[in-house]
């Protein structure tokens, strides 16, 4: 993706965070790849973002975690 737009390095690799809140619940957060990559308006980069949405959805399914609708619809 770098060859199409070097600014993609702001979002790749994807940033994630796993945190525990005050109630002891664990949260995994990540920006939706297709929205970040799609903001470059470059078809080749957008395609990668959509592929990463699907891979992230598959990972969450494998972990028996609810998959956000936005990941399924991309």
C-alpha positions in Angstrom: 0.0 0.0 0.0 3.0 2.3 0.7 3.7 2.6 -3.0 0.2 4.1 -3.6 0.3 6.5 -0.7 3.1 6.6 2.0 0.7 8.2 4.5 -0.9 4.7 4.9 1.8 4.2 7.5 -0.4 6.2 9.9 -2.8 3.2 9.9 -0.7 0.1 9.0 0.0 -1.9 11.0 -3.4 -1.6 12.7 -3.4 -0.2 16.2 -5.1 -2.2 18.8 -5.7 -2.0 22.5 -6.8 -4.5 25.1 -7.8 -2.9 28.4 -9.6 -3.8 31.6 -12.2 -1.3 32.8 -13.1 -0.4 36.4 -15.7 -3.2 36.5 -13.1 -5.9 35.5 -14.5 -6.3 32.0 -11.9 -6.7 29.2 -12.2 -4.7 26.0 -10.4 -5.2 22.7 -10.5 -2.2 20.5 -9.3 -1.6 16.9 -10.2 0.9 14.2 -12.2 -0.6 11.4 -9.6 -1.2 8.6 -11.9 -0.4 5.7 -12.9 3.0 7.1 -9.3 4.0 7.7 -7.9 2.6 4.5 -10.9 3.8 2.4 -10.2 7.4 3.4 -7.3 7.4 1.0 -9.6 7.1 -2.0 -7.3 4.6 -3.7 -8.9 1.4 -4.9 -5.9 -0.8 -4.1 -5.7 0.5 -0.5 -9.5 0.3 0.0 -9.4 -3.3 -1.2 -6.9 -4.2 1.5 -9.0 -2.5 4.2 -12.1 -4.6 3.2 -10.0 -7.8 3.2 -8.8 -6.9 6.7 -12.3 -6.3 7.8 -13.2 -9.9 6.8 -10.1 -11.3 8.5 -10.8 -9.4 11.7 -14.4 -10.7 11.6 -13.2 -14.3 11.1 -10.8 -13.9 14.1 -13.5 -12.6 16.3 -15.8 -15.5 15.3 -13.0 -17.9 16.0 -12.7 -16.4 19.5 -16.5 -16.7 20.0 -16.8 -12.9 20.3 -19.6 -10.9 18.9 -18.7 -9.5 15.4 -19.8 -5.9 14.8 -22.3 -5.5 12.0 -20.0 -3.0 10.3 -17.3 -5.7 9.8 -19.8 -8.1 8.3 -21.2 -5.5 5.9 -18.0 -4.3 4.4 
